[in-house]
Structures are given as C-alpha cells and as structure tokens.
Amino acid sequence: MTRSMLRPGWLVLAALVAGVTLVFGSSYGFAQEHSTKAVEVLEPADYRMNDYRSPVPKTLKGARVVNSEEAAQLVKVGGALLIDVYPQAPKPPGLPANAIWRTPKHNSIKGAVWLPNVGYGKLAAGPETYFKSNLERLTRGAKDKALIFFCLRDCWMSWNAAKRALSWSYTNVIWFPDGADGWQGLGNELVGVTPEAGF
C-alpha cells in the first residue's frame, strides 16, 4: 500500500467497507458466514432493531414461511413477486473530491427486485417512502399480490420487511428466511441486480 492510499478519503472508505463487511460480509456470491447451530428464537412482538445477521425465528405472524424448495416452486409457478432487501451502503457524504466511490455489486435471485435498506427495524422517512411507493407500484395497488421477501440466511432484514408489509395491509406476504443462500443451495445461480428506481 502506498502513502497516497492512506489519505483521509481512503480511510473513510476503508472504515465504511470494513464496517459493512463485518455486519453483512461481502455481497459477492453471498459468501457470508452464519450460525450452523440450531438455535430456538422466539418471534418478537416488534421489529428487530440490531444484530441483523443472527438466527431468526421460524415464524412471522400473519405471513406464510417457506423453505428453499417451496420458494423455488412458487417461482416456477409464477405470479409471486420476489423482493430482495439486502442492504447497500449509500455514498458517504463529504467525501474528498478525489475519492473514488464504487457502488458494491450485488447478486440475487433471477427475476427479483432489489429494494435495499428497507429491512432495518426503524426506517427514516426517505427509505420508508421508497419501500412503500415501490410496493404500491410493483403490485399496482393489489394488496393480495403474493410478495416473497428474502435476504440471506440468518438475516432479520427480510423478517422486518415482511412484517412491515403486513402492517401496510398486504395480505399475501411470504417470508423466505433462507434467501439467496438457500437458493444457491439448490444449485441455482444468482445474477447481478441493481436497486429499483428511487434509491
């Protein structure tokens, strides 16, 4: 590493990337580590507010929970909307003019729409509007449209996003807790995706 790479701008980027990697791992190929031990997690009454990469409950009140095989069958039949809520760090404000920001690449299930940063326990006005308006657009206002929410295995963000959709009166909410990891486990490939408009 050269001295020029240790300028403040590079330190900011390095710290940001390191922080995102520690919480979610690299988005390339979903090579994140997660718990392999069976842990019984009770469904909370409210949204998960922290430790988003940790064991999740087996249930989500009001939603249908599917495993990888069931999710694959739903995709095969068609009609359901796949919604990936994997987060993406926005460009940090105040970067030096000479700092280079490269948006991290993200791979997902073919045919899925990517709505990043809508799975946090508490959403600011901007992300909440982005989430809500995209659901309305993608479903064309049909509250009974089948919506399959996913992220990665052991990722509370898909649980939170599905719960929030239920709070907005969507009646056919499906939670796919194994997400992209489970999809790959069936031998399926992931493809590059970009966020839906408005992010």
C-alpha positions, 0 to 999 in steps of 0.5 A: 500500500502506498502513502497516497492510499492512506489519505483521509478519503481512503480511510473513510472508505476503508472504515465504511467497507470494513464496517459493512463487511463485518455486519453483512460480509461481502455481497459477492456470491453471498459468501457470508458466514452464519450460525450452523447451530440450531438455535430456538428464537422466539418471534418478537412482538416488534421489529428487530432493531440490531444484530441483523445477521443472527438466527431468526425465528421460524415464524412471522405472524400473519405471513406464510414461511417457506423453505428453499424448495417451496420458494423455488416452486412458487417461482416456477409457478409464477405470479409471486413477486420476489423482493430482495432487501439486502442492504447497500451502503449509500455514498458517504457524504463529504467525501474528498473530491478525489475519492473514488466511490464504487457502488458494491455489486450485488447478486440475487435471485433471477427475476427479483427486485432489489429494494435495499435498506428497507429491512432495518427495524426503524426506517427514516422517512426517505427509505420508508417512502421508497419501500412503500411507493415501490410496493404500491407500484410493483403490485399496482395497488393489489394488496393480495399480490403474493410478495416473497421477501428474502435476504440471506440466511440468518438475516432479520432484514427480510423478517422486518420487511415482511412484517412491515408489509403486513402492517401496510395491509398486504395480505399475501406476504411470504417470508423466505428466511433462507434467501439467496443462500438457500437458493444457491443451495439448490444449485441455482445461480444468482445474477447481478441486480441493481436497486429499483428506481428511487434509491 
